Structure formats: C-alpha cells, structure tokens
Amino acid sequence: MAHIYVTGHRNPDTDSIASAIGYAELKARLDPANEYEPVRLGELNAQTRWVLDRSGAAPPELLPHIFLRVRDVMQTTFPAANEAEPIREVGLTMAREDRDLIPVVNDDGRLAGVMTERALARRYVRESRDPTSLADAAARVSAIVEVLEGELVTGDDLQVAGRVWVFAMDVRAKTRIDQGDVVVVGNRPNAMRLALERGASLLVLSNGVRPPEEIVGLAEGKGASVVVSPLDSYVTSRMITLSAGCRALMDPQPLTARPDDLLSDVAEQVKEVDYRAAVAVEPGTHRPVGLVTRSDLVSPAPRQVILVDHAEQAQSVPGVEEAEIVEILDHHHIGSIETRIPVRATFDPVGSTATLVIERFRQAGMEPSPPTATLLLGAMLSDTVILNSPTTTERDRAAVDYLERVLALDAREFGREMFQAGSDVSATPAHDLVTRDAKEYHAGGQRTLAVAQVETVGPALRDRTPELLQELESERTAHGHQLYALMVTDILAKGTKLLVAGDPAPVERAFGHAADDGVVDLPGVMSRKKQVVPPLLAAV
Ligand SMILES: [Mn+2]
C-alpha cells in the first residue's frame, strides 16, 4: 500500500487546503488500495480556519518536507537479543535469520548495543594463546547448562568468571587450576577431586560421565557446581565460552538514528561504520524500532505526492524535486515543476482548484462528504471573491449551484460570512492597522507621504474611524510626512474609505472632493498602486 500525500502550496489559502482535503477524499474512494493524506505546508489563515471550523473537518497535518526519512526505508521486523542472552543463542539466531547484525537490548527494552557477525568472527581469530578466561564475559551456570544441553548435578546458579581448563594431564603433573576456575574432565575421579580441592567453582564432566557420590559430596562441601555434558571435552569447553551473555561481545555504542531523521544524513554515517547499518530508536524510550542496512539504501522508493492548486517548485513542499509527483491538479499557469516520469497533469483555467475537484467527484458519480462539500464551496467562493473575480467561469457557477443544492444553503450568504470572519480586524490595534502594510512615497523635495491599506468586508472598522485618524496623525508627525492615509477597502462592496491625516488640499485635488472629517469615500477604488498613489503624488 502506497502512502500518497496531497498538498496545496506554501502560505496556504482556503482553495489549497480544501482542494487537498477534497481530492484526497475522492482519490481514497476511487483507489482504496492506497492511502491518500491531505497535508498543509504552512499556517492556516483566519478565513481557512473559519471554513474548517464551520465544516467540521479536521485541519490537515503540517508536512515540513518530503525528503526521504529513515522511517521510509527502515526494516521494522528484525530479531533482537537481550544482553544476557548467551553468545551462542545470538549467533544461532543470526545464522537462522541470515543477519550479520542484531540489536541487543537491556531488560527495559532500551538499546544496549549491537551484536555483529564481524565481532563474533574476530573473537575467534584473535583469540590469544593464553588460557581462555570468562573474566570479561562471565556466564551463569544455568546458561552453561542450557548451551551444553547438559544437567546440573549439584550447586547453585552462580556466575562464573574464572579461566576455563580441559584437565587432560596426570594428577601428579603441575597444574595452574585455581580458585573460581571452570574445569572440564572425563571419567577420571582423581582429576575431579584435584580440581575441586584447588577451588574450581564449576566442574563439567564431558561425554555424559556421571560423578561418583564422593565427588558430589566434595563439591557440596566446597560450594562448587557439577554439570554433566553430553559433549566431548573440546566441544564442551568451546560451548562454555559461548555461554557468556552477548553484552560481552556487543558493540556498546552502535550507530543510531531517529525514524524522522533525513535518510541522506544517515546514509553517510552508515557508510562509515564497519557493520554498515544503523539502528532506528524511538526518541524518549530508546527502544529499537527499525534497522537500516546498506541494502535498504540502494535506490529507495521516493515519497509520493499529488500537487493541487500550484505547480511551482518554489511554492511547493521542500524536497519535491526528489519526490515522485503522482499527479497535478491546478487552475494556474503551468509552473516550474519538473518530473522524471509522465504524470497526469491538469491546468484548467477555472476560478478555483476546488471547482476541478467537484467536477471530478461528479464525473465519478460521487458526492463529497458534507464537511468536504462545505470546504470546497468555501474555496470556490474565496478564490472567485463570491463569483465576482474576472477569473470566474460558468463551470464555477455550476459547481457552486451544485453545492448549494447538496448543502441546502445560500452560497452568497455563506461567502459573505466567510469573508467577514476571515478579514475581521475589529480587534486589531489601531497602530498595527495603520503601520503594518504602510508604504512611503517621495513627492519631490523633502516631502513624503505614506499610504497603508487594510482589506475588510462590511463595516467592521466604521466605529473606529476617530481612533484610526488619531493614530494616523501621530504616525504622520512622528515621521514628518506631509500626508498619511489609510485605505479601508471593502473587497465585496468594491470600494475604499480613505482616512487622511495631514494637509487636506492634495486629497481634494486628487479625488475631486474634500475629506469629510478626515474621510473620503472612493467607490470602485480597490488598488493602492493604480488608483490612489498616482493621483496623490500628482497633487501634492
Ligand atoms: Mn486556487
């Protein structure tokens, strides 16, 4: 099952969010074999939050990037060993599962190290000519019994950490057997007795030899253990050294990564460690949750994405150049996106991407869920400014009519409410409204003027005119402007109230009538750049 993200552009508007949610819903219904997840690339604006709220739909998750992460390639099923597990058991698991590395955990499940085939091999090749010792790799008597598939005749489950001997010499010969050692002998009661007398803590009898009563009694008296092994002396002694807990042989500082780390970063590090692998650990618990080996790094499948409402790389999700773009659904010009494989791409000049999503629902004979229908309606009304923008087409009108029927509501009323909620500046401080978007202009000589603009719907700011005029005047004097104006532009009523502080004469010359208590009504005026600044500059 593929996981395919559906995303609009950065600084998402209502169309980008609604189209991602709507198209993901449609794709999931048409293609249940794969997963489609709508995502967003940035913070939601006030209008989109209102529409989401109204629809009851959940906001999409933020997708910070679409580069490959460790979790996209890591193996999630793999054997792990407890650090007390005998080396032999771990080695057998590695052979059976055809692994050259397995993670080792402690009793809490936290990663303690990794056991590698290489460490196992080195142990034997590099073994010295000194007597074999368990000093660095203590083993429990019970682990030794288990590995030997032997039998404990007497003694407690102690930890043994001495040297390991095969006692093959005559008892009269000089021996170095000492306190705490492990001694392997055959059917030689004299040798058994000598070993116990010299303080061996564990006596292992090879070839299934049973100890005489007298030896068992002696061992009990000395606090030593006696084990019967079905194996010959050489194999028995070898198995004893393999009974040590694997912590003795593991690499205690393995290369680790977090599942959300960028794969490209981890890939470099994997190449630098001799076992060519990294263990993915869960942040916080440090439990191993994944394994990345060299073969997982060979041409990993890219993450998949459907782009809606944009086709510009710069507007898209970081890493899109490395992702697999599955499809593009857009109503803008053809952008800068490049793909390596052919993709289904739609660039259809209608008023909103949501219109295209609705058309596809209808072509498929499906109806969007009520939350999605509400979102898509909001998106269409947003992009077309309630079907008023010059980009509006008959197809947008038809889609809006359809959703009006589906949702049984008045689209124009809904759109008006949406714009009002989305551009609600009634609580924004006057200073912000006056300065946030202000631009300065030079009018020749030392004379400057400043013009700010705020977009609203309805009379939200009417009651605050005196407060705004006062703020304009204090900003004007603070910066020495000849004139400071604020355009309060109603995007639905399509007109501007110009609030002016400073010399009133240029305003009168520019617009043909005087300000009424600092306010000039300019019906049809929407553009600061085209309709307000040029006449003002010409008049000062
Ligand atoms: Mn759009």
Boltz pocket constraint, residues with backbone or C-beta under 6 A from the ligand:
constraints:
  - pocket:
      binder: B
      contacts: [[A, 15], [A, 16], [A, 309], [A, 331], [A, 351], [A, 352], [A, 353], [A, 383]]
      max_distance: 6.0
